[in-house]
Amino acid sequence: MKKKVLFFSPHAVHDRSAMAGHQTFNFYLKSFANDSDFEISYVILHKNDFDYKTMHLQFNGCKDFSIRIPLFIRIYNFFHYNKGLKNLLSWYNPIYYFVSPLLLLNFIYAAKKIKNHYTPDVIVLEWTEMLFIYPQLRKIFPNSKFVSSEHDVTFIAIERKASLRMVKFAMAKKFKDLELSLLKNMNLVLLHNYLDAERLKQFDIQSEKLLVISPFYSNHLAIYKQKKYTNNILFYGAMGRPENIQAVSWFISNVFEPYQLYDKFTFTVVGAKGELLKNRYNYIPNLHFTGFVEDPSNYFEESLCMVAPIFQGAGIKVKVIEGMRAALPVLTTKIGMEGISATNGISFFLCDEPYQYYNVLLALLLNVNLAKSVGSNAMKLINQDFSFENSYKEYKQKILSLINSH
């Protein structure tokens, strides 16, 4: 008999999803859906848009218990996420900083409808947002096993925002306590790097409940011999994300422009929605914003290095993995390299200050063998440490073990 696994996710995913986290969920969901040992179902709250329709078509062999979001909730959500309501409501309940209360209620409504004709063996709560409906889901499905798929340990990112005075410390503390208490109730917690696993162990979350799986990443360098080290500096990432806007703006304002690197390099930003910064910095020569690129392989194959000056967020950065896998020397911060066991100067370059970026970039330009050496070491490290195919096998076995432990 097939094992029933039900996924709750705040996001629709499919093969053309742009976000790294979406691609990771898409890979593992596809793996389960194509596995004859499982019967897979999912719940998405959707707007009947392209992403949902594409997901529904792609996963047509799965049970779809998704619910269309009513217009009034979509209007409320706009104000919640964009007009500061989340900051106000988070004082009442810290989970509202990340997820709208009306969305949570709709997920619970969907679960109650499912209960009447479907009982899953395992429920996977994809992303931290879904962790917050666990108490209600436990009442609805008392005999199911629960898995939290933590794409990153979210309270780490909240604490960093608090240190930058972007949120209040009191709210960050409440959020941390709540996230940890819910994780302790999980039968299994999925993480994307061993550093997060070690962090959770410090808060008395049992190691046998923790499983580190590889995030999905694209291979942008099919043939290593095709790699060309030019004078192009690459940044790769969706430019609708605040951390990417901050990273690119910081690099241009603190490194590329003041050090006049445009005389020696080109700087190419590959990623959708870059119009804001493109217009802001249109006076700087040799600065290019490509917008969305269907296949960015050429940029990875023909760049000198990748820069990723990331100063906020938590969890592993897939853009860094993809750069390293493409044999690019990656210049990034401690936060940018978090969760990757690379060695400074050997398989990446640690750069927290503008002058460090400047010095490393000049060294790479003057010594292409240095770029080749660090890039080669980086590629070997990623091939060794990150195999999402092997991760699925471990993930599957953990799920089967949970079910068999009834």
Secondary structure by P-SEA (a helix, b strand, c coil): cbbbbbbbbccccccccccaaaaaaaaaaaaaaacccccccccccccccaaaaaaaaaacccccbbbbbcaaaaaaaaaaccccccccccccccccccccaaaaaaaaaaaaaaaacccccbbbbcccccccaaaaaaaacccbbbbbbcccaaaaaaaaaaaaccccaaaaaaaaaaaaaaaaaccbbbbccaaaaaaaaaaccccccbbbbbcccccccccccccccccbbbbbcccccaaaaaaaaaaaacccccccccccbbbbbbcccaaaaaaaaccccccccccccccaaaaaaccccccccccccccccaaaaaaaaaccbbbbcccccccccccccccbbbbccaaaaaaaaaaaaacaaaaaaaaaaaaaaaaacccaaaaaaaaaaaaaaaaacc
